[in-house]
Each structure stands twice: as structure tokens, then as C-alpha cells.
Amino acid sequence: MALASCSTSLAEPDGGCQSIVPRDQSARTTITQGIAGNVWRWDGFGNCSDAVAVSRTILVYQPVLKSALPSMRPDSFFADSLVGVAVDSVRSDSLGFYQLRLPAGTYSLVAREGGRLYVNLGTTDLRYVGLTEIPPNSVLRYDVSIRYVGSLP
């Protein structure tokens, strides 16, 4: 199911185009502590891309340093393995939605994509893989964007 598109009706004056932001599914959240969001695979180039909801496994670890990715090349979005302490995992549904009860704390998130680990998830501290902090008494919205198909020339 394509949830965003790039068409001539979205053309920018400079000849580019932009994607439609995927729909928000936060109303489906039923937990009161943890993390919830959507998993999207973006196909295309730059602002001209389609967001497709996908079912993927999200792996949660105690904070993982990028140096703990022994099998990752510097120019890759993927790792074959990760050295870290696994906390939990969850699989998004066919609409891309997931939720997971987790205590407040700091975690690293990665997505399993095609048998490998997609580790190019945003983070505020570039020393870590997919670092995120879940505050007490809340559900953190964390959308997972898998961007690699057609993302490089």
C-alpha cells in the first residue's frame, strides 16, 4: 500500500517534487509507557519518493556504540551483526504500525531488513546507533524510516 506519492500535481516551481507525509496512526496506541510508531520504506530519490508501510522487526538494545558494528562498511546502511545487549523486539503490522511496552530509559533501535540490520536510524548522538530516550510515564513516538532503495545515485 503506497501511502505517499510523487506526481506532476506535486511539482515544485524548480522542477522538483515532494512526497506526501504518511498518515499518522498514533490513535492506535494502547500502551501507556514505551514506544510506538510507524515503519516506512522510502523508495525513490530525495524529495521524490514514495513511503510504503512495511512489516519489519524492530530490535531494541541497551545503547550501542557504532564501533559495536564489526561488519559494517562506512558507506553502508546495513550491518550483518551487532554487539550489544538485546532488550526486546516487536514486529510492525501490515500497515507499518508497532508499539512496545518499555520502561523509561535510553535505548538503541535497529530494524531487520532482508536478513540484515538496518542501522541508519536517526540519532541525536552520532557515536551511537539509533539512540533514543523514553521518558517516564509516556509513550515516545518513534517512526522508523528505511531509506536506501534509490537513495544513492
trRosetta pair geometry for C-beta under 8 A, 3 or more apart (Angstrom, degrees):
i j d omega theta_ij theta_ji phi_ij phi_ji
1 52 7.0 142 75 -152 48 75
1 53 5.8 -7 70 38 102 108
1 95 7.5 -20 54 -117 143 64
2 5 6.0 66 144 -71 129 91
2 50 5.2 -42 -146 -174 112 124
2 51 7.5 114 -164 73 64 49
2 52 5.7 -47 -105 -96 57 83
3 20 7.7 -128 139 91 62 105
3 22 4.4 51 119 -127 131 90
3 23 6.2 -113 -165 8 121 86
3 40 7.4 -96 53 -119 128 114
3 50 8.0 126 51 179 52 78
3 51 5.1 -53 71 93 96 96
3 52 6.8 149 14 -110 86 29
3 53 5.7 72 -21 -29 131 95
3 96 8.0 -75 -12 7 150 147
4 19 4.5 41 160 -178 133 102
4 20 4.3 -168 -135 62 82 78
4 21 7.0 51 -98 -61 126 1
4 22 5.6 -79 -40 -69 110 70
4 49 7.4 32 103 104 125 66
4 50 5.4 172 83 -149 80 50
4 51 4.0 57 17 26 122 94
5 10 7.6 161 102 -4 74 142
5 19 7.3 150 62 -138 15 72
5 20 6.3 14 35 13 60 113
5 50 5.7 13 -104 -109 48 97
6 10 6.0 -108 -147 67 52 135
6 17 4.6 107 -165 118 102 134
6 18 7.2 -178 -116 83 94 16
6 19 5.8 -53 -68 -87 93 66
6 44 6.5 129 6 -153 141 163
6 47 7.7 128 -112 128 129 65
6 48 4.4 107 -167 -153 166 69
6 49 6.6 78 -32 18 131 18
6 50 6.6 -111 -1 -61 91 74
7 10 5.5 94 55 11 64 97
7 17 7.4 166 50 -156 23 146
8 11 5.3 -8 -163 -32 51 117
8 17 7.8 -85 -103 -97 27 132
10 17 4.9 79 102 -161 96 98
10 18 5.7 -124 164 54 116 67
10 19 7.8 68 155 -91 160 17
10 20 7.4 -115 -98 -49 147 84
11 15 7.0 -28 -168 -143 105 27
11 16 7.4 146 -157 84 61 33
11 17 5.3 -51 -103 -90 47 90
12 15 6.9 -29 75 44 81 21
12 16 4.4 -4 41 67 125 81
12 17 6.1 -164 -5 -87 87 30
12 18 6.5 79 -52 -21 112 96
12 47 7.9 25 -20 109 136 148
16 46 7.6 -69 -152 109 120 131
16 47 5.8 54 164 65 120 129
16 48 6.9 -133 -171 -46 75 103
17 47 6.2 -179 89 113 49 99
17 48 4.7 71 64 -95 103 92
18 47 4.6 -47 -106 173 62 116
18 48 7.6 -72 -81 -74 19 51
19 42 7.8 -67 -74 -140 170 109
19 44 7.7 150 -73 66 120 147
19 47 6.4 -152 -6 -178 81 58
19 48 7.3 146 -53 -132 84 17
19 49 5.3 -40 -62 65 135 69
19 50 6.9 179 -124 -92 117 28
19 51 6.4 103 173 -19 140 97
20 51 7.9 -115 76 24 69 112
21 51 8.0 26 -159 6 30 153
22 38 6.4 -154 113 120 138 158
22 40 5.7 -151 -25 -89 160 142
22 51 4.5 -101 -57 109 113 148
22 53 7.2 135 -152 -66 137 87
22 96 7.8 -38 172 78 150 159
24 27 7.6 86 123 -7 92 87
25 28 5.0 -14 165 11 90 122
25 38 5.7 112 30 -73 118 111
25 95 6.7 136 -99 129 155 121
25 96 7.5 154 7 82 151 91
25 97 4.7 -105 122 -91 150 118
26 29 5.6 -19 -172 -10 59 118
26 36 6.9 114 -129 110 69 120
26 37 7.9 -8 -88 -106 81 49
26 141 6.0 -33 -102 -105 121 127
28 36 7.9 -169 85 180 84 133
28 97 5.5 -5 82 -163 151 156
28 99 7.7 -155 113 -31 91 128
29 36 4.5 113 -108 115 113 174
29 99 5.6 143 -127 -98 75 140
29 139 5.8 139 -179 131 144 164
30 99 6.9 144 39 85 72 165
31 34 5.0 -18 129 35 146 123
31 36 6.6 169 43 -54 111 121
31 99 5.3 173 6 161 120 125
31 100 7.6 -51 -8 84 168 13
31 101 5.2 -156 -143 -79 139 81
31 139 5.9 128 91 -97 92 127
32 137 7.7 -29 152 -159 93 55
32 139 6.7 -113 -161 -43 19 106
33 101 6.2 51 83 -148 80 80
33 102 7.2 -134 135 67 81 44
33 103 6.9 8 150 -112 126 37
33 104 7.3 -72 -163 -46 110 73
33 134 7.8 92 -180 158 72 125
33 136 7.8 -19 -130 -163 113 45
33 137 6.6 -53 -94 -113 100 24
33 138 6.9 62 -116 51 59 23
33 139 6.6 -138 -112 -72 11 70
34 99 6.6 93 99 177 128 79
34 100 5.2 -151 173 97 132 54
34 101 4.3 -119 -60 -126 142 28
34 102 4.3 108 -129 24 80 71
34 134 6.6 -27 -152 -153 24 150
34 139 5.7 1 62 -120 62 80
34 140 7.5 -108 125 28 35 80
35 60 7.8 156 35 -95 145 135
35 99 7.1 178 95 -149 49 52
35 100 5.4 -4 59 57 88 93
35 102 5.7 10 -2 24 96 126
35 107 8.0 -95 -38 53 148 144
35 109 7.9 -155 155 -80 166 140
35 132 7.5 83 -112 111 136 140
35 134 5.9 -94 -61 -93 93 126
35 139 6.7 161 -96 -166 16 70
35 140 4.9 -23 -110 64 75 95
35 141 7.9 145 -160 -101 64 13
35 142 5.2 -14 -167 19 111 124
36 97 7.7 3 -175 -171 92 84
36 98 6.7 -167 -143 99 57 55
36 99 3.8 -3 -105 -106 100 88
36 100 7.4 174 -76 19 60 58
36 139 5.3 8 10 172 110 121
36 140 7.6 153 27 77 61 47
36 141 6.2 -37 78 -108 75 58
36 142 7.4 129 66 31 26 75
37 97 7.7 -163 111 -140 26 55
37 98 6.5 -8 61 58 60 84
37 99 8.0 134 9 -83 44 61
37 141 5.3 113 -86 -171 94 63
37 142 4.5 -119 -19 73 147 47
37 143 4.4 -149 -178 -76 124 47
37 144 6.5 125 104 -10 126 74
38 53 6.8 -73 -171 -120 108 93
38 92 7.3 82 -156 -141 41 138
38 95 7.9 -70 -130 130 99 76
38 96 4.5 40 -165 128 85 112
38 97 5.8 -34 -101 -90 71 53
38 98 7.6 147 -104 17 23 77
38 143 4.9 0 53 -128 82 93
38 144 7.2 -144 100 35 45 70
39 53 7.1 89 78 -158 66 61
39 54 5.5 -84 117 69 103 79
39 55 7.4 105 72 -112 133 17
39 56 5.0 -148 165 37 156 108
39 58 6.9 -148 -80 -56 128 111
39 92 4.2 -141 15 -19 126 165
39 96 4.6 -150 56 -158 65 84
39 97 8.0 -139 12 -47 79 11
39 98 6.4 45 -22 -6 108 118
39 111 6.8 138 -139 -123 122 137
39 143 7.6 -179 -78 -166 31 61
39 144 4.5 -8 -112 66 74 113
39 146 7.1 31 -178 -14 86 108
40 51 4.4 -18 -167 -165 132 101
40 52 6.6 131 -159 60 71 39
40 53 6.3 -46 -101 -94 68 45
40 54 6.9 118 -136 14 21 91
40 96 6.0 33 -69 -149 60 150
40 143 6.9 11 6 175 108 105
40 144 7.1 167 26 88 62 61
40 145 5.4 -12 68 -114 101 64
40 146 6.8 -166 96 26 49 76
41 51 7.5 143 70 -155 37 51
41 52 5.0 -27 62 63 89 97
41 54 4.8 48 -12 -19 108 140
41 146 4.5 -29 -107 73 69 112
41 147 7.9 163 -160 -75 49 40
41 149 6.8 43 168 12 105 126
42 49 4.7 35 179 151 99 138
42 50 7.0 160 -152 77 55 40
42 51 5.5 -25 -96 -96 76 66
42 52 7.7 170 -87 17 26 75
42 145 6.1 16 -18 -172 118 96
42 146 6.8 177 14 81 73 53
42 147 4.5 -5 53 -100 120 83
42 149 7.4 -179 94 50 52 91
42 151 7.4 70 97 -74 106 111
43 49 6.1 163 80 -161 35 87
43 50 5.1 -15 60 56 91 93
43 52 6.4 24 -1 -5 110 119
43 149 4.7 -30 -114 95 76 124
43 150 5.7 71 -171 25 61 128
44 48 5.2 -127 165 114 126 67
44 49 3.2 -176 64 -111 116 62
44 50 5.6 112 -23 6 126 70
44 149 7.8 36 -4 102 36 87
44 150 5.1 -24 -115 102 5 142
45 48 5.4 9 68 65 77 99
45 49 6.5 -178 40 -68 24 91
45 150 5.4 -95 -57 153 70 101
45 151 7.0 156 -115 -115 51 33
45 153 8.0 58 -127 -83 124 64
46 49 7.0 -179 75 -29 31 105
49 147 7.8 9 -172 -128 166 101
49 150 7.3 166 -113 91 99 121
51 145 7.9 -62 -123 -128 108 93
53 92 7.9 -138 -179 142 86 131
53 94 7.3 71 120 146 115 46
53 95 5.1 -29 161 -175 156 38
53 96 3.2 -114 -154 -26 91 119
53 97 8.0 -7 -156 -23 125 63
54 92 7.0 75 99 81 55 132
54 96 5.9 53 37 -97 39 91
54 146 7.1 -42 44 31 143 135
55 91 6.2 31 -179 168 90 97
55 92 5.2 -155 -130 86 49 80
55 93 6.2 -50 -104 161 102 15
55 94 5.5 -27 -53 -90 119 44
55 96 7.2 -119 -68 -86 47 43
56 91 7.0 -157 104 -146 23 69
56 92 5.6 20 43 27 63 111
56 111 5.0 26 140 -170 138 109
56 112 6.1 179 -175 64 89 68
56 113 6.3 -12 -134 -82 132 71
56 144 7.3 -119 71 104 130 144
56 146 7.2 115 -34 -40 167 144
57 89 5.6 12 -178 176 102 120
57 90 7.2 164 -151 85 61 31
57 91 4.9 -35 -93 -93 68 80
57 111 7.1 143 81 -158 50 59
57 112 4.3 10 62 30 102 121
58 89 6.4 168 84 -156 50 68
58 90 5.4 -10 55 61 99 81
58 91 7.5 171 13 -93 71 28
58 92 6.9 72 -19 -35 107 92
58 98 6.0 145 10 113 132 168
58 100 7.5 -132 82 -22 120 142
58 109 5.9 -10 -176 -164 103 106
58 110 7.5 159 -157 81 57 36
58 111 5.6 -32 -102 -100 65 73
58 112 7.9 -135 -71 8 22 79
58 144 6.2 -148 -98 -52 120 156
59 86 6.7 -63 -173 -129 104 99
59 89 4.9 -21 -107 -104 59 104
59 109 7.1 149 77 -154 52 53
59 110 5.1 -17 59 64 103 86
59 111 7.4 176 15 -94 80 20
59 112 6.5 83 -24 -38 110 94
59 117 7.4 -53 34 -127 138 107
60 86 7.4 92 80 -164 56 63
60 87 4.5 -64 112 64 98 108
60 88 4.8 3 53 60 122 74
60 89 6.4 -168 14 -81 79 46
60 90 7.7 36 -18 2 112 91
60 100 6.9 -171 -29 120 144 158
60 102 6.7 -127 180 -94 165 142
60 107 5.2 -16 -166 -177 95 139
60 108 7.5 143 -159 75 47 49
60 109 5.9 -19 -102 -100 66 75
61 64 5.0 28 103 -37 140 117
61 82 7.1 -113 -59 131 161 135
61 84 4.2 30 -169 133 142 136
61 85 6.1 127 -163 72 83 50
61 86 5.7 -54 -101 -102 77 42
61 87 6.0 162 -119 -2 18 92
61 107 6.5 136 69 -168 43 80
61 108 4.5 -25 67 64 100 99
61 109 7.7 -178 23 -78 77 29
61 110 7.3 22 -1 5 116 103
61 129 7.9 26 55 80 131 115
62 84 6.3 -167 57 -179 76 97
62 85 4.3 17 17 64 118 108
62 87 6.2 124 -45 -52 64 109
62 107 6.9 -80 -115 -122 25 62
62 108 7.1 17 102 15 25 97
63 106 5.5 3 -56 124 114 107
63 107 6.8 -145 -64 -138 60 16
63 108 5.3 111 -131 -35 37 101
63 128 5.6 -51 -168 -134 96 136
63 131 6.0 31 -129 -116 97 101
64 68 5.0 -111 -171 64 90 139
64 69 7.8 85 150 -50 118 85
64 82 6.2 0 -159 -179 156 115
64 83 7.5 148 -145 79 107 55
64 84 4.1 -45 -96 -88 113 143
64 108 4.1 -93 19 38 94 170
64 110 8.0 -24 46 -32 149 118
64 128 6.4 115 74 -158 50 81
64 129 4.7 -26 86 40 106 113
64 130 7.8 23 50 48 107 87
65 68 5.0 107 65 -10 75 100
65 127 5.9 -35 -137 154 84 88
65 128 6.0 -67 -105 -101 41 61
65 129 7.5 65 130 -6 9 87
66 69 5.8 -41 -171 12 54 116
66 72 7.9 -90 -173 68 82 145
66 126 7.7 -16 -23 156 140 60
66 127 6.2 -134 9 -179 102 39
66 128 6.6 -161 -32 -122 78 10
66 129 5.7 133 -85 -54 64 84
68 82 6.2 53 126 -169 98 68
68 83 4.2 -124 -167 62 96 91
68 84 5.7 90 142 -56 150 90
68 129 7.5 -99 61 -5 102 126
69 72 4.0 1 141 6 120 127
69 79 4.4 -97 -157 -109 108 147
69 81 7.7 157 -148 85 54 56
69 82 6.0 -21 -100 -110 71 72
69 83 7.8 -143 -66 17 29 81
69 119 6.3 96 -104 -179 145 180
69 129 6.8 116 -49 -67 122 137
70 79 7.9 98 50 -161 46 114
70 81 6.4 -14 51 76 97 106
70 83 6.7 63 -17 -21 105 114
71 79 5.4 116 73 -165 87 75
71 80 3.9 -53 111 37 154 101
71 81 5.3 84 8 30 127 84
72 76 5.6 -148 -164 71 77 117
72 78 6.9 -170 -118 101 90 41
72 79 4.0 -46 -65 -94 105 92
72 80 7.8 -168 -63 10 61 67
72 119 6.7 -57 -100 44 149 145
73 76 4.3 88 59 -9 89 116
76 79 7.5 133 107 -64 123 53
77 118 5.9 -1 142 -146 100 77
77 119 6.9 173 171 51 53 65
77 120 4.1 -47 -145 -23 91 133
77 147 7.8 -153 -123 82 154 60
77 148 4.7 -126 30 -89 159 131
78 113 7.2 -113 -104 67 109 110
78 116 4.4 23 -167 138 125 137
78 117 6.4 132 -159 71 69 52
78 118 6.0 -40 -98 -96 74 51
78 119 6.8 124 -128 13 23 89
78 148 7.9 27 -38 -99 97 169
79 82 5.8 89 106 -67 139 83
79 110 7.9 -57 43 -147 113 148
79 116 6.9 158 70 178 34 95
79 117 4.7 -29 64 68 85 111
79 119 5.2 31 0 -15 111 137
80 116 6.0 -59 -98 -130 50 92
80 117 7.2 156 -117 17 3 96
81 117 7.4 119 -95 3 8 132
82 110 6.6 -172 -53 0 161 164
82 117 5.7 -61 -32 79 117 178
82 119 7.4 154 -87 -87 123 129
82 129 7.4 -103 -136 57 127 169
84 108 6.7 -81 -156 58 162 136
86 89 7.3 -25 -169 -40 114 99
87 102 7.2 54 137 -129 133 114
87 107 6.4 -81 23 -125 153 118
88 100 6.1 155 115 -177 132 131
88 102 6.6 -151 35 -90 140 100
89 100 8.0 -117 147 -113 14 147
90 98 5.0 127 123 -172 121 120
90 99 7.2 -131 -176 77 160 26
90 100 4.2 -131 -36 -72 145 117
91 98 6.9 -157 110 -108 22 119
92 95 8.0 -118 162 74 97 51
92 96 5.2 -6 162 -163 137 34
92 97 6.0 150 -157 70 89 24
92 98 4.0 -81 -93 -47 72 107
92 144 7.8 -136 -46 43 141 128
93 96 7.1 -39 68 24 63 17
93 97 5.3 -8 36 58 104 82
93 98 7.1 169 -4 -74 70 62
99 139 7.5 -16 -144 -154 107 130
102 105 7.1 -105 152 43 104 102
102 107 6.9 -33 175 -38 155 152
102 134 5.7 115 95 27 113 170
103 134 7.6 136 111 90 33 128
104 134 5.4 -146 -130 104 46 85
104 135 5.9 -21 -131 162 110 22
104 136 4.0 -35 -62 -77 154 62
104 137 7.6 -8 -60 -2 124 50
104 138 8.0 67 -94 39 99 81
105 133 7.3 -123 126 -146 26 67
105 134 6.0 9 47 51 51 97
106 131 6.7 -1 -177 -166 101 92
106 132 7.3 174 -150 90 60 35
106 133 4.8 -26 -98 -100 77 81
106 134 7.8 -171 -80 19 30 68
107 131 7.5 161 88 -145 37 48
107 132 5.9 -22 65 64 81 81
107 133 7.8 150 19 -95 68 33
107 134 6.9 20 7 -8 113 106
108 128 6.0 -134 -96 172 111 105
108 129 4.8 58 -163 83 127 84
108 130 4.9 98 -169 74 68 88
108 131 5.7 -30 -96 -84 73 56
108 132 7.8 134 -105 17 26 74
109 121 5.7 -73 89 98 92 167
109 130 4.1 -117 60 150 64 134
109 132 6.1 2 -3 14 115 122
109 142 6.8 122 3 151 168 146
109 144 7.2 -118 137 -95 130 112
110 117 4.9 9 158 -172 138 104
110 118 6.4 160 -175 71 80 54
110 119 5.2 -23 -122 -97 112 70
110 121 6.6 -152 -105 0 46 127
110 129 6.3 -3 -68 150 105 124
110 130 5.6 -168 -65 7 58 150
111 117 7.4 137 72 -160 40 56
111 118 4.4 -19 68 56 93 111
111 121 7.0 123 -8 -60 97 121
111 144 5.5 121 -65 179 133 141
111 146 6.1 -99 81 -80 154 113
112 115 7.4 21 -178 -96 95 11
112 116 7.5 156 -154 78 60 29
112 117 6.4 -40 -101 -100 57 57
112 118 7.4 174 -105 10 6 87
113 116 6.1 -33 72 67 73 79
113 117 7.6 92 26 -148 80 12
113 118 4.2 46 6 -35 128 119
113 146 5.9 145 -91 -143 143 142
118 121 7.3 92 121 -42 87 89
118 146 5.5 -4 167 -125 167 102
118 148 7.4 -136 -132 -15 114 134
119 129 5.0 -49 -164 -147 107 119
119 130 6.7 -116 -157 -23 62 107
120 147 7.1 -102 105 58 132 82
120 148 7.2 127 33 -64 149 106
121 129 7.2 68 48 172 96 70
121 130 3.6 35 74 -100 123 102
121 144 6.4 -43 -115 -134 118 82
121 145 7.8 136 -123 50 70 67
122 130 7.4 64 62 -119 38 59
122 145 7.8 42 -17 40 106 107
123 126 6.5 144 89 -89 110 38
123 128 5.5 -156 -175 83 152 89
123 129 7.0 -166 -51 176 150 13
123 130 5.7 -131 -67 -103 109 12
123 131 4.3 75 -145 33 113 85
123 132 7.4 -110 -115 -52 72 66
124 131 6.5 -94 40 87 73 109
125 128 5.0 44 91 18 103 109
125 131 5.2 -18 46 56 99 157
128 131 3.9 57 101 -48 137 124
132 140 6.7 150 159 139 121 155
132 142 5.8 24 -148 -108 168 137
133 140 7.6 163 96 -89 44 155
134 138 7.3 -168 -178 80 75 87
134 140 4.7 -118 -114 -10 76 129
135 138 4.8 20 78 40 99 128
135 140 7.0 126 17 -68 76 102
147 151 5.1 95 159 -82 87 147
148 151 5.3 -84 -134 20 23 127
148 152 7.8 -7 -161 -7 62 99
